[in-house]
Amino acid sequence: MPLWHCQTVGLSQLVPMILLLGLWLLCLLAASQEMCSSPGSLPAPRLFLDRLSARQGDTAMLSCLVPLDAPMTRIVFCKDGKEIAVLPKAGNALVYDSAYTVSSERAGAFSCRYQLKDDNNQENNSLPSDLWYLHVAGNALH
């Protein structure tokens, strides 16, 4: 068998693997971005902010309270419909906290939700919490 033929076969086997890896990474990225805007059927958690207005450089604490006995594998904090923090389930905890550093362009609407991933890797999302708005002093909220 000529040398060029072996190299061609090697490349022809490598290309599909690279394409599959790229597709997998694309799906993974899309799944993480969709969590904040995807539909859900589990009961909604409750979000609390330790402040409604802040200055640049302040740290706002986001606290997500999940329903008692809520089946879940992770908590997701969202800002303006996009994922900003993910926390794994921590034992029997009902409250999950995430510190948020405020900058001049970081005003917005915050929410949280939780997700259950079953043994078959199927995901079930909660409804989103009510929105809380954080105003950054000196900036208009969009």
Secondary structure in CASP SS format (residue, H / E / C, confidence):
PFRMAT SS
TARGET T0000
AUTHOR 0000-0000-0000
METHOD secondary structure of the structure
MODEL  1
M C 1.00
P C 1.00
L H 1.00
W H 1.00
H H 1.00
C H 1.00
Q H 1.00
T H 1.00
V H 1.00
G H 1.00
L H 1.00
S H 1.00
Q H 1.00
L H 1.00
V H 1.00
P H 1.00
M H 1.00
I H 1.00
L H 1.00
L H 1.00
L H 1.00
G H 1.00
L H 1.00
W H 1.00
L H 1.00
L H 1.00
C H 1.00
L H 1.00
L H 1.00
A H 1.00
A H 1.00
S H 1.00
Q H 1.00
E H 1.00
M C 1.00
C C 1.00
S C 1.00
S C 1.00
P C 1.00
G C 1.00
S C 1.00
L E 1.00
P C 1.00
A C 1.00
P C 1.00
R E 1.00
L E 1.00
F E 1.00
L E 1.00
D C 1.00
R C 1.00
L C 1.00
S E 1.00
A E 1.00
R C 1.00
Q C 1.00
G C 1.00
D C 1.00
T E 1.00
A E 1.00
M E 1.00
L E 1.00
S E 1.00
C E 1.00
L E 1.00
V C 1.00
P C 1.00
L C 1.00
D C 1.00
A C 1.00
P C 1.00
M C 1.00
T C 1.00
R E 1.00
I E 1.00
V E 1.00
F E 1.00
C E 1.00
K E 1.00
D C 1.00
G C 1.00
K E 1.00
E E 1.00
I E 1.00
A E 1.00
V E 1.00
L E 1.00
P E 1.00
K C 1.00
A C 1.00
G C 1.00
N C 1.00
A C 1.00
L C 1.00
V E 1.00
Y E 1.00
D E 1.00
S E 1.00
A E 1.00
Y E 1.00
T E 1.00
V C 1.00
S C 1.00
S C 1.00
E C 1.00
R C 1.00
A C 1.00
G E 1.00
A E 1.00
F E 1.00
S E 1.00
C E 1.00
R E 1.00
Y E 1.00
Q E 1.00
L E 1.00
K E 1.00
D C 1.00
D C 1.00
N C 1.00
N C 1.00
Q C 1.00
E E 1.00
N E 1.00
N E 1.00
S E 1.00
L C 1.00
P C 1.00
S C 1.00
D C 1.00
L C 1.00
W E 1.00
Y E 1.00
L E 1.00
H E 1.00
V E 1.00
A C 1.00
G C 1.00
N C 1.00
A C 1.00
L C 1.00
H C 1.00
END
